[in-house]
Amino acid sequence: MGVSEKTAILVISFGTSYAETRKKTIEQIESDLHHAYPEYPIYRAWTSARIRAKLLKRDGIHIMDIDEAMTQLKTDGIQNVIVQPTYVITGFECDAMKEKVLAHKADFNSVIICDSLMVSKQDKEEVCQAMVREYHPEADEVLLFMGHGTEHVANELYPEMDQLFKDFGYSNMHMGTVEGNFCIEHFLDELKELHPAHIHLAPFMIVAGDHANNDMSGEDANSWKSILEKEGYSVTCTLKGLGEIQEIRNIFIRHTREGLDRI
């Protein structure tokens, strides 16, 4: 067998129980990778045991965890594994993923873990430009993205992206997080000074799952939408995961290419 016949791409995602966003995001990323690199088989693993169990019970869909996927790759005779995570940042989830993947390293000639969405300066600038082109907010509105947030040092990427929007000339584009110290309350005083005619909320996550549907746009009093409406703002929510945006998926394709070039 040649190198291409011994090599496979393993796409690792956290996962989602929302079928519609799964098809538009995770499955679309996998499909794009398949079309970009048709000579390499695509495998899938999800890290959330809770979501995998829910899909199995509710829909009869079994999705492999990392150990299952790496074992299957070995059984199938794969010798070079290119791992493409679909995480936005390299946080705790990504650290745990790497540890589980590399526990199987001895079974293969090479195991190469590619970058998450935002690592390099190029990544961040391409993401910023993609979001500007996708949403192009009006001058009198504020576009506020909801990221996940984490206690990991990688959380610094969220305020970094917030500043990058400003550096690109979009002072009305902002970044917040569900968790951590960059939450919605962080923006309330600033919004009072901006006096926006309208606030547009959108998820800064690969999928538009539970956080987007509940923490961002839900009717619960603690959702971002409800908090902002209580403050008197007109609010619109877009339930579109980052994985739905072609320019975002292209970054994952580039990262995978960089991994393949290392074989």
C-alpha positions in Angstrom: 0.0 0.0 0.0 1.1 3.6 -0.7 1.1 6.4 1.8 -2.4 7.6 0.8 -3.8 4.1 1.2 -2.4 3.7 4.7 -3.5 7.2 5.8 -6.9 8.3 7.2 -8.4 11.5 8.6 -10.1 11.3 12.0 -12.4 14.3 12.6 -13.0 14.8 16.3 -15.8 16.9 17.6 -17.4 17.6 21.0 -20.8 16.6 19.4 -24.4 17.9 19.5 -27.8 16.4 20.0 -29.4 18.9 17.6 -29.7 17.0 14.3 -30.3 20.0 12.1 -27.1 21.8 13.2 -25.1 18.6 13.2 -26.0 18.1 9.4 -25.1 21.7 8.6 -21.9 21.9 10.7 -20.0 18.7 11.8 -21.2 16.6 8.9 -20.5 19.5 6.4 -17.0 19.8 7.7 -16.5 16.1 7.3 -18.0 16.3 3.8 -15.8 19.1 2.8 -12.7 17.2 4.0 -13.8 14.2 2.0 -14.1 16.2 -1.2 -10.9 18.0 -0.5 -9.0 14.8 0.1 -11.0 12.0 -1.5 -8.0 9.6 -1.3 -8.2 9.4 2.5 -11.0 7.8 4.4 -12.8 9.9 6.9 -13.5 8.7 10.4 -15.6 10.4 13.1 -15.3 10.5 16.9 -17.2 12.6 19.5 -15.8 13.4 22.9 -19.1 14.0 24.8 -20.2 10.8 26.4 -23.5 12.4 27.4 -24.4 13.5 23.8 -23.3 10.1 22.3 -25.5 8.3 24.8 -28.4 10.6 24.1 -28.2 10.0 20.3 -27.9 6.3 20.8 -31.0 6.1 23.0 -33.1 8.7 21.1 -32.1 8.1 17.5 -30.3 4.7 17.5 -27.2 6.4 16.2 -23.8 5.1 17.5 -20.9 7.5 17.3 -17.5 6.3 18.3 -15.5 7.8 21.1 -11.8 8.4 20.6 -10.7 5.0 21.9 -13.2 3.2 19.7 -12.1 5.2 16.7 -8.4 4.7 17.2 -9.0 0.9 17.7 -11.1 0.8 14.5 -8.4 2.7 12.5 -5.8 0.1 13.7 -8.2 -2.8 12.8 -8.7 -1.3 9.3 -4.9 -1.3 8.7 -4.4 2.4 8.8 -0.8 3.4 9.6 -0.9 7.2 9.5 -3.7 9.1 11.4 -4.4 12.7 10.7 -6.6 14.1 13.5 -8.6 17.2 12.7 -10.4 18.6 15.8 -13.4 20.9 15.2 -12.8 22.9 18.4 -12.8 26.7 18.2 -9.9 27.1 20.6 -7.3 24.8 22.1 -8.7 24.5 25.6 -9.3 21.8 28.2 -11.4 19.7 25.7 -8.6 19.8 23.2 -6.0 18.9 25.8 -8.0 15.9 26.9 -8.6 14.9 23.3 -4.8 15.0 22.5 -4.1 12.8 25.6 -6.6 10.2 24.5 -5.4 10.1 20.9 -1.7 9.9 21.8 -2.4 7.0 24.1 -2.8 5.0 20.9 0.3 6.4 19.2 2.3 3.2 19.4 -0.2 1.4 17.2 0.6 3.6 14.2 3.6 4.9 12.2 2.4 8.4 12.8 -0.4 10.3 14.6 -0.6 13.9 13.6 -2.9 16.2 15.5 -3.9 19.3 13.4 -4.8 22.7 14.8 -8.2 23.7 16.1 -9.9 26.6 14.3 -8.0 29.5 15.9 -4.3 29.1 16.7 -2.1 31.2 14.4 -2.4 34.9 13.5 -3.5 33.8 10.1 -6.3 31.7 11.6 -7.6 34.6 13.7 -7.6 37.1 10.9 -9.3 34.7 8.5 -12.0 34.0 11.1 -12.5 37.7 11.8 -12.8 38.5 8.1 -15.2 35.5 7.6 -17.5 36.8 10.4 -17.5 40.3 8.9 -18.5 39.0 5.5 -21.1 36.7 6.9 -22.9 39.2 9.1 -21.9 42.7 7.8 -23.7 44.5 10.7 -25.5 47.8 10.1 -23.8 50.9 11.5 -26.5 51.5 14.1 -26.6 47.9 15.4 -24.3 45.9 17.7 -23.4 42.4 16.7 -22.5 40.4 19.8 -21.1 36.9 19.4 -21.5 34.2 22.1 -18.4 32.0 22.6 -18.3 29.2 25.0 -15.6 30.5 27.4 -13.3 28.5 29.7 -11.0 28.8 32.7 -8.2 27.6 30.4 -5.6 30.2 29.4 -6.9 29.8 25.8 -9.9 31.9 27.0 -7.7 34.9 26.1 -8.6 34.3 22.5 -12.1 35.7 23.0 -11.1 39.2 24.1 -8.3 39.0 21.5 -10.9 38.4 18.8 -13.1 41.2 20.2 -10.1 43.6 19.7 -9.3 42.2 16.3 -12.8 43.2 15.1 -12.0 46.7 16.2 -8.6 46.6 14.5 -10.4 45.7 11.2 -12.6 48.7 11.6 -15.7 47.1 13.1 -16.2 48.8 16.4 -19.8 47.5 16.6 -18.8 43.8 16.6 -18.2 42.3 20.0 -17.3 38.9 21.6 -18.7 37.5 24.8 -18.8 34.1 26.4 -21.2 31.9 28.3 -18.6 31.0 30.9 -15.6 32.8 32.3 -15.2 36.5 33.0 -16.3 37.7 29.6 -20.1 37.1 30.0 -23.0 39.3 29.0 -22.9 41.4 32.2 -19.5 42.5 31.1 -21.1 44.4 28.2 -24.2 46.0 29.8 -22.5 49.2 30.9 -20.7 49.5 27.5 -24.0 49.0 25.6 -25.6 51.9 27.6 -22.8 54.1 26.2 -23.3 52.9 22.6 -27.0 53.3 22.5 -27.5 50.8 19.7 -30.8 50.8 17.7 -30.6 47.0 17.6 -28.6 44.1 19.0 -27.9 41.1 16.9 -26.8 37.9 18.7 -25.0 35.0 17.0 -23.1 31.9 18.3 -19.4 31.8 18.0 -19.4 28.0 18.3 -19.0 25.3 15.7 -22.6 24.1 16.2 -25.8 26.1 17.1 -26.7 23.7 19.9 -27.8 23.9 23.5 -25.9 27.2 24.3 -27.2 28.9 21.2 -30.8 27.7 21.5 -31.1 28.2 25.3 -28.3 30.4 26.8 -28.3 32.8 23.9 -31.8 32.9 22.4 -34.0 31.1 24.9 -37.0 32.5 26.6 -35.6 31.8 30.1 -34.9 34.9 32.1 -31.2 34.2 32.2 -30.7 34.0 28.4 -28.7 36.7 26.7 -31.8 37.6 24.7 -34.0 38.0 27.8 -31.4 39.9 29.7 -30.9 42.4 26.9 -34.7 42.8 26.2 -35.2 43.5 29.9 -32.7 46.3 29.5 -34.9 47.7 26.7 -33.0 46.6 23.6 -34.4 45.3 20.4 -32.8 41.9 19.9 -32.5 39.5 17.0 -30.9 36.0 17.2 -29.2 34.1 14.4 -28.9 30.3 15.1 -26.0 29.6 12.8 -23.0 27.6 13.9 -19.5 28.5 12.7 -19.4 25.2 10.8 -22.1 26.4 8.5 -19.8 29.1 7.1 -17.7 28.0 4.1 -14.8 30.2 4.9 -14.6 28.7 8.4 -14.7 25.2 7.0 -11.9 26.2 4.6 -9.6 26.8 7.6 -10.1 23.3 8.8 -9.3 22.1 5.3 -6.1 24.1 5.4 -5.2 22.7 8.8 -5.7 19.2 7.6 -3.6 19.8 4.5 -0.8 21.0 6.8 -1.1 17.8 8.8 -1.0 15.6 5.7 2.1 17.5 4.5 3.9 16.3 7.7 3.6 12.6 6.9 
